[in-house]
């Protein structure tokens, strides 16, 4: 998949370059999956190709609107409207049911209240799947994983039943896989590890195991914090119960997509969300 790290940096880079070449040569592209990744990719392709008439770009989403139904409906409606403004065709209530690797014909199952479920076909030079998150956990014992393959994660950000194994980010099952959640978990786990190391120092020479961490439990923040770019100049998002203005999404995210903080990330001087940690 184009959005997963592969076995090495070089292999991942090669895969991304291969996908870029396939996108460049395709005249019609279908993006299957209308979550954050799907709508942002469709927006970029729409801005570059569909809005200028160079390529046909189609987004397939499995509900009546893009994004999950946990988001405000007007946020989801804005996502659809902005994509259509970029000349992206949005097919709703549908899933890509089958696709042969070398075939240009995609089979869709589409469900509507009036027609029920029906099967249709769609012609495309390239299919880009953007649905589902597959955690990179296959190297772990099955006993550590839940039914979906995520690590069973405690409120102290440890693997369940393993006091010395910490878990943060998309591999864990405590929160949905989002960058903002990974960021919050990383900041908190630093406190837990620091407390553990201090306890170990105090117990050195006494032949005792490290004491339980003094840091508090991690309490997941249930507040929605989400922003998606839709082309170079537009976007939508939600903070708590509030819909974010398009210009604010552009200002906070769209104009740089995080690249302005890349150097500080590498130096360890900040996280995605916190300047001073």
Helices and strands as residue ranges (DSSP letters): H 9-25, E 28-32, H 36-45, I 46-50, E 56-60, H 73-85, E 89-91, E 94-98, E 105-112, E 116-123, E 126-129, G 142-144, G 169-171, H 179-203, E 225-229, E 235-239, E 242-244, H 246-249, I 250-254, G 259-261, H 262-267
